[in-house]
Amino acid sequence: MTPPEAPEDGSNQPRVKPPAASVCAPEPLTVLKKRSDFLKAARARRQGTSSMMVQGRKRAEGEAEGIRVGFTCSKKVGNAVARNRAKRRLREAARAILSAHGRTGWDYVLIGRADTTANRPYAALLDDLRYALRKIHSDRK
């Protein structure tokens, strides 16, 4: 017995789900790519946690729109596989946290740490990022 032909519009496919879309994110994150943007963030505020270093700076008026974020891991983190895994985890943490706790008009750079970024439990990674953002946004004297 041959399977029935599917209609061309795909209307009888019960397993097809609509694409995932985030309706709760107020604005999308823009990824930093230029070295100069990373260097500007390096001269600004920074907060270390046990799983990452977070650098943040308030941009000048009219420089760019929204929240921008960059990710980096040095060779101290490990080989390419370890660095990429650490950056993937940092990216996912940034997607989950920065839309709610980040501020418009700020640049953030998340720097992975050797051994801990790739192996830390995800919930603890999110808590570390929240803590770092609270410290960066606090009024220091």
N, CA, C and O atoms as CSV, one atom per row, in Angstrom:
chain,resi,resn,atom,element,x,y,z
A,1,MET,N,N,0.845,-1.174,0.000
A,1,MET,CA,C,0.000,0.000,0.000
A,1,MET,C,C,0.895,1.243,0.000
A,1,MET,O,O,1.847,1.331,0.776
A,2,THR,N,N,0.591,2.171,-0.849
A,2,THR,CA,C,1.383,3.394,-0.939
A,2,THR,C,C,0.756,4.489,-0.075
A,2,THR,O,O,-0.466,4.534,0.071
A,3,PRO,N,N,1.564,5.355,0.487
A,3,PRO,CA,C,1.010,6.429,1.313
A,3,PRO,C,C,0.248,7.434,0.455
A,3,PRO,O,O,0.576,7.642,-0.713
A,4,PRO,N,N,-0.768,8.051,1.042
A,4,PRO,CA,C,-1.533,9.034,0.264
A,4,PRO,C,C,-0.657,10.249,-0.042
A,4,PRO,O,O,0.252,10.599,0.711
A,5,GLU,N,N,-0.966,10.866,-1.160
A,5,GLU,CA,C,-0.218,12.058,-1.552
A,5,GLU,C,C,-0.626,13.228,-0.660
A,5,GLU,O,O,-1.808,13.417,-0.371
A,6,ALA,N,N,0.344,13.995,-0.234
A,6,ALA,CA,C,0.069,15.180,0.584
A,6,ALA,C,C,-0.381,16.316,-0.319
A,6,ALA,O,O,0.122,16.470,-1.432
A,7,PRO,N,N,-1.320,17.104,0.157
A,7,PRO,CA,C,-1.725,18.247,-0.656
A,7,PRO,C,C,-0.564,19.240,-0.770
A,7,PRO,O,O,0.304,19.304,0.102
A,8,GLU,N,N,-0.567,19.996,-1.840
A,8,GLU,CA,C,0.548,20.907,-2.102
A,8,GLU,C,C,0.647,22.015,-1.079
A,8,GLU,O,O,1.741,22.530,-0.846
A,9,ASP,N,N,-0.466,22.406,-0.454
A,9,ASP,CA,C,-0.392,23.488,0.532
A,9,ASP,C,C,0.021,22.983,1.917
A,9,ASP,O,O,0.233,23.794,2.818
A,10,GLY,N,N,0.139,21.677,2.107
A,10,GLY,CA,C,0.597,21.111,3.371
A,10,GLY,C,C,-0.417,21.224,4.490
A,10,GLY,O,O,-0.040,21.244,5.662
A,11,SER,N,N,-1.694,21.298,4.156
A,11,SER,CA,C,-2.714,21.547,5.168
A,11,SER,C,C,-3.019,20.342,6.056
A,11,SER,O,O,-3.570,20.519,7.142
A,12,ASN,N,N,-2.684,19.136,5.638
A,12,ASN,CA,C,-3.030,17.973,6.451
A,12,ASN,C,C,-1.831,17.430,7.233
A,12,ASN,O,O,-1.777,16.230,7.502
A,13,GLN,N,N,-0.899,18.257,7.593
A,13,GLN,CA,C,0.274,17.815,8.337
A,13,GLN,C,C,0.102,18.222,9.802
A,13,GLN,O,O,0.419,19.354,10.167
A,14,PRO,N,N,-0.400,17.308,10.651
A,14,PRO,CA,C,-0.691,17.678,12.036
A,14,PRO,C,C,0.546,17.927,12.885
A,14,PRO,O,O,0.442,18.577,13.925
A,15,ARG,N,N,1.713,17.435,12.483
A,15,ARG,CA,C,2.915,17.589,13.310
A,15,ARG,C,C,3.678,18.874,13.037
A,15,ARG,O,O,4.633,19.184,13.749
A,16,VAL,N,N,3.284,19.615,12.040
A,16,VAL,CA,C,3.984,20.845,11.709
A,16,VAL,C,C,3.555,21.922,12.700
A,16,VAL,O,O,2.369,22.218,12.844
A,17,LYS,N,N,4.536,22.498,13.374
A,17,LYS,CA,C,4.257,23.547,14.350
A,17,LYS,C,C,4.668,24.893,13.773
A,17,LYS,O,O,5.571,24.957,12.938
A,18,PRO,N,N,4.029,25.951,14.200
A,18,PRO,CA,C,4.445,27.263,13.708
A,18,PRO,C,C,5.845,27.598,14.228
A,18,PRO,O,O,6.259,27.072,15.262
A,19,PRO,N,N,6.571,28.455,13.532
A,19,PRO,CA,C,7.918,28.788,13.987
A,19,PRO,C,C,7.887,29.460,15.347
A,19,PRO,O,O,6.953,30.192,15.674
A,20,ALA,N,N,8.915,29.202,16.128
A,20,ALA,CA,C,8.994,29.803,17.458
A,20,ALA,C,C,9.326,31.276,17.315
A,20,ALA,O,O,10.205,31.656,16.542
A,21,ALA,N,N,8.627,32.086,18.055
A,21,ALA,CA,C,8.877,33.517,18.052
A,21,ALA,C,C,8.758,34.024,19.471
A,21,ALA,O,O,7.859,33.628,20.213
A,22,SER,N,N,9.656,34.887,19.835
A,22,SER,CA,C,9.630,35.439,21.182
A,22,SER,C,C,8.764,36.689,21.181
A,22,SER,O,O,9.097,37.689,20.546
A,23,VAL,N,N,7.660,36.621,21.891
A,23,VAL,CA,C,6.787,37.787,21.972
A,23,VAL,C,C,7.079,38.608,23.218
A,23,VAL,O,O,6.571,39.722,23.351
A,24,CYS,N,N,7.889,38.082,24.136
A,24,CYS,CA,C,8.155,38.794,25.372
A,24,CYS,C,C,9.399,39.670,25.281
A,24,CYS,O,O,9.594,40.529,26.141
A,25,ALA,N,N,10.247,39.485,24.273
A,25,ALA,CA,C,11.454,40.294,24.162
A,25,ALA,C,C,11.099,41.677,23.634
A,25,ALA,O,O,10.555,41.789,22.536
A,26,PRO,N,N,11.391,42.729,24.386
A,26,PRO,CA,C,11.025,44.064,23.948
A,26,PRO,C,C,11.800,44.521,22.723
A,26,PRO,O,O,11.258,45.241,21.884
A,27,GLU,N,N,13.052,44.117,22.606
A,27,GLU,CA,C,13.841,44.483,21.450
A,27,GLU,C,C,14.913,43.429,21.213
A,27,GLU,O,O,15.402,42.814,22.162
A,28,PRO,N,N,15.278,43.219,19.965
A,28,PRO,CA,C,16.295,42.210,19.692
A,28,PRO,C,C,17.677,42.708,20.094
A,28,PRO,O,O,17.935,43.910,20.145
A,29,LEU,N,N,18.550,41.764,20.376
A,29,LEU,CA,C,19.925,42.095,20.715
A,29,LEU,C,C,20.733,42.189,19.435
A,29,LEU,O,O,20.565,41.384,18.519
A,30,THR,N,N,21.605,43.174,19.380
A,30,THR,CA,C,22.517,43.314,18.255
A,30,THR,C,C,23.883,42.827,18.708
A,30,THR,O,O,24.322,43.143,19.814
A,31,VAL,N,N,24.550,42.065,17.869
A,31,VAL,CA,C,25.844,41.482,18.235
A,31,VAL,C,C,26.965,42.424,17.819
A,31,VAL,O,O,26.993,42.913,16.689
A,32,LEU,N,N,27.893,42.675,18.749
A,32,LEU,CA,C,29.071,43.488,18.455
A,32,LEU,C,C,30.012,42.684,17.573
A,32,LEU,O,O,30.227,41.494,17.804
A,33,LYS,N,N,30.573,43.337,16.558
A,33,LYS,CA,C,31.504,42.645,15.675
A,33,LYS,C,C,32.810,43.407,15.506
A,33,LYS,O,O,33.842,42.803,15.212
A,34,LYS,N,N,32.784,44.715,15.685
A,34,LYS,CA,C,33.980,45.525,15.461
A,34,LYS,C,C,34.883,45.506,16.687
A,34,LYS,O,O,34.413,45.577,17.822
A,35,ARG,N,N,36.176,45.411,16.443
A,35,ARG,CA,C,37.156,45.401,17.520
A,35,ARG,C,C,37.082,46.679,18.338
A,35,ARG,O,O,37.243,46.646,19.558
A,36,SER,N,N,36.841,47.799,17.681
A,36,SER,CA,C,36.780,49.081,18.391
A,36,SER,C,C,35.656,49.091,19.425
A,36,SER,O,O,35.803,49.692,20.490
A,37,ASP,N,N,34.535,48.434,19.126
A,37,ASP,CA,C,33.431,48.359,20.095
A,37,ASP,C,C,33.828,47.523,21.310
A,37,ASP,O,O,33.477,47.865,22.440
A,38,PHE,N,N,34.555,46.434,21.087
A,38,PHE,CA,C,35.028,45.606,22.188
A,38,PHE,C,C,36.020,46.390,23.059
A,38,PHE,O,O,35.995,46.283,24.285
A,39,LEU,N,N,36.888,47.176,22.418
A,39,LEU,CA,C,37.876,47.951,23.162
A,39,LEU,C,C,37.217,49.053,23.984
A,39,LEU,O,O,37.653,49.331,25.101
A,40,LYS,N,N,36.184,49.677,23.454
A,40,LYS,CA,C,35.451,50.700,24.218
A,40,LYS,C,C,34.806,50.080,25.447
A,40,LYS,O,O,34.827,50.676,26.523
A,41,ALA,N,N,34.237,48.897,25.300
A,41,ALA,CA,C,33.622,48.222,26.443
A,41,ALA,C,C,34.677,47.817,27.463
A,41,ALA,O,O,34.404,47.809,28.664
A,42,ALA,N,N,35.879,47.482,27.002
A,42,ALA,CA,C,36.945,47.069,27.914
A,42,ALA,C,C,37.404,48.222,28.797
A,42,ALA,O,O,37.912,47.992,29.895
A,43,ARG,N,N,37.233,49.465,28.335
A,43,ARG,CA,C,37.630,50.621,29.135
A,43,ARG,C,C,36.518,51.082,30.076
A,43,ARG,O,O,36.710,52.029,30.838
A,44,ALA,N,N,35.380,50.437,30.032
A,44,ALA,CA,C,34.224,50.862,30.836
A,44,ALA,C,C,34.097,49.990,32.081
A,44,ALA,O,O,35.073,49.388,32.528
A,45,ARG,N,N,32.900,49.927,32.633
A,45,ARG,CA,C,32.665,49.149,33.852
A,45,ARG,C,C,32.794,47.662,33.589
A,45,ARG,O,O,32.514,47.174,32.493
A,46,ARG,N,N,33.228,46.953,34.624
A,46,ARG,CA,C,33.338,45.497,34.502
A,46,ARG,C,C,32.990,44.854,35.833
A,46,ARG,O,O,33.189,45.432,36.901
A,47,GLN,N,N,32.469,43.647,35.733
A,47,GLN,CA,C,32.120,42.889,36.930
A,47,GLN,C,C,32.429,41.429,36.678
A,47,GLN,O,O,31.943,40.842,35.711
A,48,GLY,N,N,33.229,40.850,37.539
A,48,GLY,CA,C,33.558,39.443,37.422
A,48,GLY,C,C,32.628,38.589,38.256
A,48,GLY,O,O,32.191,39.001,39.331
A,49,THR,N,N,32.329,37.422,37.773
A,49,THR,CA,C,31.580,36.415,38.525
A,49,THR,C,C,32.379,35.125,38.431
A,49,THR,O,O,33.422,35.079,37.778
A,50,SER,N,N,31.896,34.097,39.074
A,50,SER,CA,C,32.655,32.849,39.034
A,50,SER,C,C,32.620,32.194,37.660
A,50,SER,O,O,33.481,31.367,37.362
A,51,SER,N,N,31.652,32.538,36.814
A,51,SER,CA,C,31.569,31.863,35.516
A,51,SER,C,C,31.899,32.755,34.324
A,51,SER,O,O,32.085,32.248,33.218
A,52,MET,N,N,31.977,34.069,34.522
A,52,MET,CA,C,32.236,34.961,33.388
A,52,MET,C,C,32.681,36.323,33.887
A,52,MET,O,O,32.562,36.641,35.071
A,53,MET,N,N,33.195,37.117,32.965
A,53,MET,CA,C,33.462,38.537,33.202
A,53,MET,C,C,32.493,39.293,32.304
A,53,MET,O,O,32.331,38.955,31.132
A,54,VAL,N,N,31.851,40.315,32.857
A,54,VAL,CA,C,30.913,41.115,32.077
A,54,VAL,C,C,31.422,42.550,32.062
A,54,VAL,O,O,31.702,43.135,33.108
A,55,GLN,N,N,31.537,43.108,30.861
A,55,GLN,CA,C,31.914,44.501,30.698
A,55,GLN,C,C,30.709,45.235,30.134
A,55,GLN,O,O,30.017,44.716,29.258
A,56,GLY,N,N,30.454,46.436,30.629
A,56,GLY,CA,C,29.314,47.195,30.141
A,56,GLY,C,C,29.632,48.659,30.063
A,56,GLY,O,O,30.347,49.200,30.907
A,57,ARG,N,N,29.094,49.310,29.033
A,57,ARG,CA,C,29.281,50.752,28.906
A,57,ARG,C,C,28.041,51.388,28.324
A,57,ARG,O,O,27.356,50.804,27.485
A,58,LYS,N,N,27.766,52.582,28.778
A,58,LYS,CA,C,26.664,53.358,28.220
A,58,LYS,C,C,27.207,54.076,26.989
A,58,LYS,O,O,28.204,54.794,27.065
A,59,ARG,N,N,26.542,53.876,25.861
A,59,ARG,CA,C,26.998,54.480,24.618
A,59,ARG,C,C,26.670,55.966,24.595
A,59,ARG,O,O,25.793,56.440,25.317
A,60,ALA,N,N,27.392,56.682,23.756
A,60,ALA,CA,C,27.118,58.100,23.541
A,60,ALA,C,C,25.786,58.246,22.795
A,60,ALA,O,O,25.348,57.328,22.101
A,61,GLU,N,N,25.171,59.375,22.942
A,61,GLU,CA,C,23.884,59.645,22.294
A,61,GLU,C,C,24.029,59.554,20.771
A,61,GLU,O,O,24.925,60.165,20.188
A,62,GLY,N,N,23.140,58.786,20.136
A,62,GLY,CA,C,23.131,58.654,18.682
A,62,GLY,C,C,24.164,57.683,18.115
A,62,GLY,O,O,24.291,57.573,16.895
A,63,GLU,N,N,24.900,56.979,18.969
A,63,GLU,CA,C,25.929,56.058,18.482
A,63,GLU,C,C,25.317,54.810,17.857
A,63,GLU,O,O,25.757,54.372,16.794
A,64,ALA,N,N,24.311,54.237,18.501
A,64,ALA,CA,C,23.626,53.051,17.984
A,64,ALA,C,C,22.316,52.897,18.746
A,64,ALA,O,O,22.078,53.584,19.739
A,65,GLU,N,N,21.483,52.002,18.276
A,65,GLU,CA,C,20.173,51.786,18.888
A,65,GLU,C,C,20.149,50.471,19.658
A,65,GLU,O,O,20.885,49.541,19.328
A,66,GLY,N,N,19.308,50.396,20.678
A,66,GLY,CA,C,19.024,49.150,21.372
A,66,GLY,C,C,20.157,48.659,22.259
A,66,GLY,O,O,21.051,49.415,22.641
A,67,ILE,N,N,20.092,47.383,22.573
A,67,ILE,CA,C,21.092,46.715,23.404
A,67,ILE,C,C,22.035,45.960,22.476
A,67,ILE,O,O,21.595,45.206,21.608
A,68,ARG,N,N,23.338,46.169,22.665
A,68,ARG,CA,C,24.323,45.439,21.864
A,68,ARG,C,C,25.144,44.564,22.801
A,68,ARG,O,O,25.425,44.940,23.939
A,69,VAL,N,N,25.524,43.386,22.302
A,69,VAL,CA,C,26.265,42.434,23.132
A,69,VAL,C,C,27.327,41.740,22.289
A,69,VAL,O,O,27.118,41.446,21.112
A,70,GLY,N,N,28.475,41.485,22.924
A,70,GLY,CA,C,29.559,40.767,22.276
A,70,GLY,C,C,30.001,39.608,23.162
A,70,GLY,O,O,29.782,39.622,24.374
A,71,PHE,N,N,30.617,38.618,22.555
A,71,PHE,CA,C,31.044,37.418,23.272
A,71,PHE,C,C,32.483,37.114,22.887
A,71,PHE,O,O,32.866,37.230,21.723
A,72,THR,N,N,33.275,36.723,23.879
A,72,THR,CA,C,34.646,36.351,23.583
A,72,THR,C,C,35.154,35.336,24.598
A,72,THR,O,O,34.754,35.338,25.762
A,73,CYS,N,N,36.037,34.477,24.131
A,73,CYS,CA,C,36.704,33.488,24.974
A,73,CYS,C,C,38.134,33.376,24.475
A,73,CYS,O,O,38.358,33.163,23.284
A,74,SER,N,N,39.094,33.513,25.361
A,74,SER,CA,C,40.493,33.404,24.960
A,74,SER,C,C,40.897,31.932,24.880
A,74,SER,O,O,40.116,31.041,25.212
A,75,LYS,N,N,42.109,31.698,24.443
A,75,LYS,CA,C,42.601,30.326,24.346
A,75,LYS,C,C,42.808,29.691,25.711
A,75,LYS,O,O,42.989,28.478,25.807
A,76,LYS,N,N,42.783,30.495,26.772
A,76,LYS,CA,C,42.876,29.943,28.123
A,76,LYS,C,C,41.668,29.070,28.451
A,76,LYS,O,O,41.748,28.174,29.291
A,77,VAL,N,N,40.542,29.341,27.776
A,77,VAL,CA,C,39.323,28.564,28.011
A,77,VAL,C,C,39.513,27.129,27.532
A,77,VAL,O,O,38.942,26.202,28.108
A,78,GLY,N,N,40.302,26.942,26.494
A,78,GLY,CA,C,40.548,25.590,25.984
A,78,GLY,C,C,40.678,25.595,24.475
A,78,GLY,O,O,40.928,26.632,23.860
A,79,ASN,N,N,40.505,24.418,23.887
A,79,ASN,CA,C,40.596,24.310,22.436
A,79,ASN,C,C,39.350,24.922,21.789
A,79,ASN,O,O,38.480,25.440,22.488
A,80,ALA,N,N,39.263,24.864,20.472
A,80,ALA,CA,C,38.161,25.506,19.752
A,80,ALA,C,C,36.802,24.959,20.181
A,80,ALA,O,O,35.829,25.709,20.271
A,81,VAL,N,N,36.734,23.674,20.440
A,81,VAL,CA,C,35.472,23.064,20.861
A,81,VAL,C,C,35.019,23.646,22.203
A,81,VAL,O,O,33.848,23.985,22.372
A,82,ALA,N,N,35.933,23.758,23.140
A,82,ALA,CA,C,35.605,24.301,24.462
A,82,ALA,C,C,35.222,25.778,24.369
A,82,ALA,O,O,34.276,26.218,25.023
A,83,ARG,N,N,35.956,26.544,23.558
A,83,ARG,CA,C,35.636,27.971,23.405
A,83,ARG,C,C,34.267,28.163,22.775
A,83,ARG,O,O,33.486,29.002,23.223
A,84,ASN,N,N,33.974,27.392,21.741
A,84,ASN,CA,C,32.665,27.517,21.084
A,84,ASN,C,C,31.533,27.109,22.012
A,84,ASN,O,O,30.476,27.739,22.002
A,85,ARG,N,N,31.730,26.083,22.805
A,85,ARG,CA,C,30.692,25.662,23.758
A,85,ARG,C,C,30.450,26.756,24.790
A,85,ARG,O,O,29.305,27.060,25.123
A,86,ALA,N,N,31.526,27.342,25.294
A,86,ALA,CA,C,31.391,28.419,26.272
A,86,ALA,C,C,30.657,29.617,25.657
A,86,ALA,O,O,29.795,30.211,26.303
A,87,LYS,N,N,30.994,29.971,24.418
A,87,LYS,CA,C,30.325,31.106,23.766
A,87,LYS,C,C,28.854,30.807,23.490
A,87,LYS,O,O,28.013,31.697,23.615
A,88,ARG,N,N,28.531,29.576,23.118
A,88,ARG,CA,C,27.120,29.209,22.905
A,88,ARG,C,C,26.323,29.381,24.191
A,88,ARG,O,O,25.204,29.895,24.173
A,89,ARG,N,N,26.903,28.948,25.309
A,89,ARG,CA,C,26.217,29.086,26.597
A,89,ARG,C,C,26.061,30.562,26.981
A,89,ARG,O,O,25.023,30.959,27.509
A,90,LEU,N,N,27.083,31.367,26.718
A,90,LEU,CA,C,26.991,32.803,26.999
A,90,LEU,C,C,25.929,33.463,26.120
A,90,LEU,O,O,25.178,34.319,26.588
A,91,ARG,N,N,25.865,33.066,24.849
A,91,ARG,CA,C,24.843,33.618,23.948
A,91,ARG,C,C,23.435,33.319,24.448
A,91,ARG,O,O,22.568,34.193,24.454
A,92,GLU,N,N,23.221,32.088,24.861
A,92,GLU,CA,C,21.893,31.700,25.337
A,92,GLU,C,C,21.547,32.431,26.634
A,92,GLU,O,O,20.406,32.854,26.820
A,93,ALA,N,N,22.509,32.581,27.520
A,93,ALA,CA,C,22.274,33.325,28.756
A,93,ALA,C,C,21.941,34.785,28.442
A,93,ALA,O,O,21.054,35.368,29.066
A,94,ALA,N,N,22.648,35.372,27.483
A,94,ALA,CA,C,22.384,36.760,27.103
A,94,ALA,C,C,20.987,36.908,26.523
A,94,ALA,O,O,20.288,37.873,26.832
A,95,ARG,N,N,20.573,35.964,25.686
A,95,ARG,CA,C,19.212,36.026,25.129
A,95,ARG,C,C,18.160,35.975,26.229
A,95,ARG,O,O,17.146,36.670,26.163
A,96,ALA,N,N,18.408,35.150,27.236
A,96,ALA,CA,C,17.428,34.965,28.304
A,96,ALA,C,C,17.388,36.144,29.268
A,96,ALA,O,O,16.320,36.466,29.789
A,97,ILE,N,N,18.514,36.793,29.519
A,97,ILE,CA,C,18.603,37.777,30.590
A,97,ILE,C,C,18.632,39.225,30.098
A,97,ILE,O,O,17.972,40.080,30.689
A,98,LEU,N,N,19.377,39.521,29.036
A,98,LEU,CA,C,19.583,40.915,28.654
A,98,LEU,C,C,18.321,41.622,28.200
A,98,LEU,O,O,18.200,42.833,28.390
A,99,SER,N,N,17.386,40.914,27.614
A,99,SER,CA,C,16.157,41.594,27.187
A,99,SER,C,C,15.372,42.123,28.381
A,99,SER,O,O,14.668,43.126,28.262
A,100,ALA,N,N,15.485,41.461,29.527
A,100,ALA,CA,C,14.757,41.895,30.719
A,100,ALA,C,C,15.601,42.771,31.638
A,100,ALA,O,O,15.075,43.710,32.236
A,101,HIS,N,N,16.899,42.487,31.766
A,101,HIS,CA,C,17.741,43.174,32.744
A,101,HIS,C,C,18.750,44.132,32.118
A,101,HIS,O,O,19.353,44.938,32.828
A,102,GLY,N,N,18.942,44.058,30.814
A,102,GLY,CA,C,19.855,44.977,30.138
A,102,GLY,C,C,19.179,46.318,29.917
A,102,GLY,O,O,17.957,46.424,30.018
A,103,ARG,N,N,19.960,47.332,29.619
A,103,ARG,CA,C,19.419,48.673,29.399
A,103,ARG,C,C,19.664,49.112,27.970
A,103,ARG,O,O,20.730,48.875,27.403
A,104,THR,N,N,18.657,49.758,27.398
A,104,THR,CA,C,18.783,50.299,26.049
A,104,THR,C,C,19.869,51.361,26.057
A,104,THR,O,O,19.959,52.167,26.984
A,105,GLY,N,N,20.689,51.356,25.020
A,105,GLY,CA,C,21.770,52.320,24.931
A,105,GLY,C,C,23.068,51.837,25.569
A,105,GLY,O,O,24.008,52.616,25.727
A,106,TRP,N,N,23.126,50.568,25.933
A,106,TRP,CA,C,24.326,50.004,26.551
A,106,TRP,C,C,24.918,48.926,25.661
A,106,TRP,O,O,24.206,48.248,24.920
A,107,ASP,N,N,26.247,48.779,25.747
A,107,ASP,CA,C,26.980,47.671,25.130
A,107,ASP,C,C,27.459,46.759,26.247
A,107,ASP,O,O,27.910,47.225,27.293
A,108,TYR,N,N,27.359,45.463,26.019
A,108,TYR,CA,C,27.835,44.470,26.988
A,108,TYR,C,C,28.763,43.503,26.275
A,108,TYR,O,O,28.510,43.116,25.134
A,109,VAL,N,N,29.836,43.115,26.946
A,109,VAL,CA,C,30.736,42.073,26.435
A,109,VAL,C,C,30.818,41.000,27.504
A,109,VAL,O,O,31.164,41.283,28.651
A,110,LEU,N,N,30.499,39.763,27.129
A,110,LEU,CA,C,30.565,38.624,28.038
A,110,LEU,C,C,31.808,37.821,27.697
A,110,LEU,O,O,31.984,37.378,26.561
A,111,ILE,N,N,32.672,37.636,28.694
A,111,ILE,CA,C,33.949,36.958,28.493
A,111,ILE,C,C,33.917,35.642,29.257
A,111,ILE,O,O,33.682,35.626,30.466
A,112,GLY,N,N,34.153,34.545,28.558
A,112,GLY,CA,C,34.139,33.226,29.183
A,112,GLY,C,C,35.381,32.982,30.014
A,112,GLY,O,O,36.450,33.523,29.730
A,113,ARG,N,N,35.232,32.167,31.039
A,113,ARG,CA,C,36.345,31.796,31.916
A,113,ARG,C,C,36.711,30.325,31.690
A,113,ARG,O,O,35.871,29.502,31.327
A,114,ALA,N,N,37.968,30.031,31.912
A,114,ALA,CA,C,38.453,28.663,31.724
A,114,ALA,C,C,37.712,27.705,32.644
A,114,ALA,O,O,37.503,28.007,33.819
A,115,ASP,N,N,37.324,26.578,32.129
A,115,ASP,CA,C,36.666,25.474,32.836
A,115,ASP,C,C,35.259,25.804,33.333
A,115,ASP,O,O,34.366,24.970,33.184
A,116,THR,N,N,35.023,26.963,33.907
A,116,THR,CA,C,33.746,27.188,34.589
A,116,THR,C,C,32.598,27.566,33.664
A,116,THR,O,O,31.469,27.138,33.902
A,117,THR,N,N,32.842,28.349,32.622
A,117,THR,CA,C,31.736,28.794,31.762
A,117,THR,C,C,31.050,27.608,31.090
A,117,THR,O,O,29.822,27.545,31.038
A,118,ALA,N,N,31.827,26.690,30.588
A,118,ALA,CA,C,31.255,25.552,29.863
A,118,ALA,C,C,30.643,24.513,30.796
A,118,ALA,O,O,29.769,23.755,30.375
A,119,ASN,N,N,31.081,24.460,32.052
A,119,ASN,CA,C,30.638,23.393,32.945
A,119,ASN,C,C,29.676,23.843,34.040
A,119,ASN,O,O,29.094,22.999,34.721
A,120,ARG,N,N,29.496,25.132,34.226
A,120,ARG,CA,C,28.631,25.621,35.298
A,120,ARG,C,C,27.179,25.311,34.958
A,120,ARG,O,O,26.798,25.404,33.791
A,121,PRO,N,N,26.352,24.944,35.943
A,121,PRO,CA,C,24.926,24.709,35.676
A,121,PRO,C,C,24.282,25.962,35.067
A,121,PRO,O,O,24.617,27.090,35.430
A,122,TYR,N,N,23.362,25.736,34.146
A,122,TYR,CA,C,22.757,26.847,33.397
A,122,TYR,C,C,22.062,27.852,34.316
A,122,TYR,O,O,22.178,29.058,34.101
A,123,ALA,N,N,21.351,27.386,35.322
A,123,ALA,CA,C,20.660,28.297,36.246
A,123,ALA,C,C,21.661,29.185,36.983
A,123,ALA,O,O,21.396,30.366,37.207
A,124,ALA,N,N,22.797,28.627,37.357
A,124,ALA,CA,C,23.832,29.414,38.029
A,124,ALA,C,C,24.453,30.426,37.071
A,124,ALA,O,O,24.807,31.533,37.478
A,125,LEU,N,N,24.587,30.052,35.806
A,125,LEU,CA,C,25.108,30.966,34.786
A,125,LEU,C,C,24.180,32.172,34.633
A,125,LEU,O,O,24.639,33.310,34.535
A,126,LEU,N,N,22.871,31.912,34.615
A,126,LEU,CA,C,21.903,33.005,34.525
A,126,LEU,C,C,21.963,33.899,35.757
A,126,LEU,O,O,21.901,35.122,35.637
A,127,ASP,N,N,22.083,33.302,36.940
A,127,ASP,CA,C,22.193,34.087,38.173
A,127,ASP,C,C,23.452,34.944,38.160
A,127,ASP,O,O,23.419,36.095,38.595
A,128,ASP,N,N,24.555,34.400,37.670
A,128,ASP,CA,C,25.804,35.162,37.590
A,128,ASP,C,C,25.639,36.382,36.685
A,128,ASP,O,O,26.127,37.466,37.007
A,129,LEU,N,N,24.957,36.209,35.558
A,129,LEU,CA,C,24.754,37.329,34.638
A,129,LEU,C,C,23.850,38.382,35.262
A,129,LEU,O,O,24.124,39.576,35.138
A,130,ARG,N,N,22.782,37.966,35.926
A,130,ARG,CA,C,21.911,38.927,36.615
A,130,ARG,C,C,22.694,39.733,37.654
A,130,ARG,O,O,22.559,40.953,37.738
A,131,TYR,N,N,23.509,39.035,38.440
A,131,TYR,CA,C,24.312,39.685,39.480
A,131,TYR,C,C,25.264,40.712,38.859
A,131,TYR,O,O,25.373,41.836,39.347
A,132,ALA,N,N,25.949,40.322,37.784
A,132,ALA,CA,C,26.897,41.222,37.142
A,132,ALA,C,C,26.196,42.454,36.588
A,132,ALA,O,O,26.723,43.561,36.702
A,133,LEU,N,N,25.022,42.286,35.992
A,133,LEU,CA,C,24.287,43.436,35.457
A,133,LEU,C,C,23.841,44.378,36.570
A,133,LEU,O,O,23.896,45.598,36.414
A,134,ARG,N,N,23.399,43.810,37.697
A,134,ARG,CA,C,23.021,44.649,38.839
A,134,ARG,C,C,24.201,45.503,39.296
A,134,ARG,O,O,24.043,46.694,39.567
A,135,LYS,N,N,25.368,44.900,39.379
A,135,LYS,CA,C,26.568,45.613,39.826
A,135,LYS,C,C,27.002,46.670,38.816
A,135,LYS,O,O,27.384,47.776,39.199
A,136,ILE,N,N,26.947,46.337,37.538
A,136,ILE,CA,C,27.362,47.297,36.499
A,136,ILE,C,C,26.428,48.500,36.467
A,136,ILE,O,O,26.885,49.626,36.271
A,137,HIS,N,N,25.137,48.284,36.656
A,137,HIS,CA,C,24.170,49.379,36.594
A,137,HIS,C,C,24.037,50.149,37.899
A,137,HIS,O,O,23.394,51.199,37.932
A,138,SER,N,N,24.635,49.645,38.978
A,138,SER,CA,C,24.531,50.369,40.242
A,138,SER,C,C,25.346,51.655,40.178
A,138,SER,O,O,26.327,51.745,39.440
A,139,ASP,N,N,24.937,52.631,40.946
A,139,ASP,CA,C,25.668,53.894,40.993
A,139,ASP,C,C,26.854,53.750,41.922
A,139,ASP,O,O,26.701,53.696,43.142
A,140,ARG,N,N,28.027,53.688,41.340
A,140,ARG,CA,C,29.250,53.573,42.143
A,140,ARG,C,C,29.845,54.944,42.342
A,140,ARG,O,O,29.669,55.844,41.520
A,141,LYS,N,N,30.555,55.092,43.445
A,141,LYS,CA,C,31.210,56.379,43.671
A,141,LYS,C,C,32.680,56.206,43.821
A,141,LYS,O,O,33.400,57.185,44.018
